[in-house]
Amino acid sequence: MSDFGALSVGLSGLQAHRRALDVTGHNLANVNTPGYSRQRVDLSPITNPTTANIFARSNDAGTGVRAGTAYRLHDQFVEMRALQEHATDGALKQSQAVLGQIEMAVNEPSDTGLASQINRFMAAWDDVANRPDDLSARQQLVELGKTLAADFAQLDGSLAALAQNSGRQLDATVADINAAAAAVADLNNRVLAAVNADMPAGDLMDQRDVMIRNLADLAGVTVRPQENGVVDVYLGTTALVRGNRSEALRVDVTTTPGTTAVVWDRLGVNAASGGQLSALQGAVNSTIPGYRAQLTAVQLQLASDVNTVHATGFDLNGTPGLPFFQMGPGGIAVNPIIAGDPTKVAAAATPTGLRDGSVAGQIADLTGPGSAYNAMVLHLGIESRTVNRQVATQSLVTEQVDSAREATSGVNIDEEMTNMIAIQHAYDASARFITAVDSMLETLIRSTGLVGR
């Protein structure tokens, strides 16, 4: 190698280490950027020709160093695991939120909850049994019956509103999934263009991974890497994103309860789902309608039990007891005839028993409606506690997986600073090498042929 060729060796060192320093600076600049994966540049020697020429052979050590294209540090296995855990975490947290809202609507235990209102209503029957000829006790009973019916209707209305809100949230989630899928397809296209042009694509891949993690939370997706940095995203066994094309989902709502479905917009068939999407579908189709059905069953039992006993009694006029409650589309309601005339409350066992309250006493001893409602509240509490425990456990698992991913891909300031110092010293050494070669060339140029003059 000539002395002038040595300058080229030194220059390659300057250029390669400057490139490495630029990447290190990029890492440090993005230390707090969500989803950023740290990048590295591989340095490789520029070797001599490996094929000998009869008139040109080289015994030099090499001709310098070159910096490759920046690449990101990324563990595909850990990333796949993270998508699975985030899908489970998203589903559980969404279920937790729905059950928490149901608990807020039920509001038990509470002095104003339905359990207390049922107890007050039954206690009012006991007051009538003790004072069957007291119109004020009968009036109080009727008013408490109206209040109880209104409380049932209010709770059912709250659950119905929660179901509507969950349905609207399901629509919004599907729209978010479609937007994220389209964004992943666009990023696939840009990554492919960058890779084909031998340009850095790490930042684009990071942006794509953030969108895919969002899709995992929303719908529970899986990823299949393809050539040239492109990935396909699957929802179940069907591709949500394939290359630079994405499919869309839509919510298919029918008038039959429990049949709200998420389907592929183009195919019209049900789409497999996970994450928040599956939890919202479960809330709309099963969880909330299930508790509304239990609440309706409690009302039916209350009306049936009270009416059955009330029909065996006689009112203050000696008339057989009318149904105390009526069941309509909105739930139970006090019979308008009894509501307008409290003397129609059938408290006596005989037509002439004006001071007889034995039938009212039998109604006061009824425990079925209260037990049925308490069983519903107990089931809600158990289901909510179970989900809360699952969320706590899954959160720890998800955090551990995220920590493992961060250990591989995250920026460590201490490590980057160490790399920066090493690169700086290498850059300085290349500069000093060029200075030394320059001094040698100066000696050669200025001093050659001057001896003896």
C-alpha positions, 0 to 999 in steps of 0.5 A: 500500500502506498503512503497515499493509500494509508490516507484512505485507510485513516479516512475510512476509520473517520467515516465509519466511526462517525457513522457509529457515533451518529447511531449512538447519538440517535439512540440517546436522543430517543431514550424516552421515545415509546417503542423505540428499539436501540440501533447498532452499526456493524463495522467490517474490515475492507479486505484486500482482493482475494483473487491474485493477479500475476502482475498485481499482488498485495501483502497489505493487512487491509484497506480500512473499515466500513460501516454497515447499515444501521439495524435495530436490536430486536428479539422476535420471540419475546415480541411474539410472547409480548403480543400474546400477554398483552392480548390477555391483559387487554381482555381481562382489564376490559372485563374488569372495567365492565364488572366494576361498572355493574357493581357501581350500578348495583351499589351493594351493600348500601342503605339505598340499594335494592337489598335494603329496599326489599327488607323495608318493603317486607318490614312494611308488611309486618307493620300491616300485620301488627296494625291491620286496621291502620290505613297509614300502615297500608299507605306506607306499604303501598308507597314502599312497593312503588319505591321498590318497583322504581328502584328495580326499574332504575337498576335495570335502566342503568344496566341497559345504558351500560349495555348501550355504552359497551356497544358504542365502545365496541364500535369505536374499538372496531374503528380503531382496529381498522385504522391501526391495520391500515397504518400497519399496511402503510408502514409495511409498504414504506419498510419494503421500499427502504429495505429494497433501497438499502436504507435504514428501516429501523425507525419505521419498524418501531412505529409498526411494532407500536401499532401491532402492540396496540392491535394486540391489546385491542383484538389479540393478533399474531404476526408472521414475518415475511421477506424484506422486513414485511410482516403479516398480521393475523386475527385468528387464522385470517390475515388482517394485514397482508403486505401492504393491504389490510382488511376491515372489520364491522359490527353486525347487530341484529334485533335478537339479544346476544347476537352482536358479532364482529365480522369481516367487512368484505367476507361477512363471516365472524372474525375471531377476536381476543383482547378488548374486542372479545371482552366487549363482545362478551359484555354486550352479548352475555355479561350485562344481559345475564345480570339483567335476566337475573334481575328480572327473575328476582322481580318475577319471584317477588311478584309471584310470591307476594301475589300468591299469598296476597290472593289468599287474603281479604281486604278491609271490605271483605273482598278477596285479594287482588294481585299486589304487583303487575309485571310489565315490559318495564318490570314490576309495578304496584297494582293501580287499584291497590295504589289508588285505594290502600284498603284493597291490601288483603291482610286478613285470612277471613272476610270479616277479619278487620283486625286480622293481619295473618296474611300480611304476616305470611308475606312479611315472612317471605325470604325467597325474593331477598335470597334471590337478589342476594345470590345475584349480588354474591355472584357478581362479587365473586366474578368481580373478585376473580377477574381482579385476581386474574388482572393482578396476576396477568399484569405481573406477567405482562410487566415481566415480558415487557421488561425482557423486551426492554432489556433487549431493545431498550436504550441503556444510557450507561451502555450508550455512553460507554460505546460513545467513549470507545467510538470517540477514542477510535475516531481520535486514533484514526485522525492521529493516524492521518496526521502521522501519514501526512507528516510522513508524506511531508517528509517524503515530499520536502526532503527527498533529493536534498541530501548532499546539497 
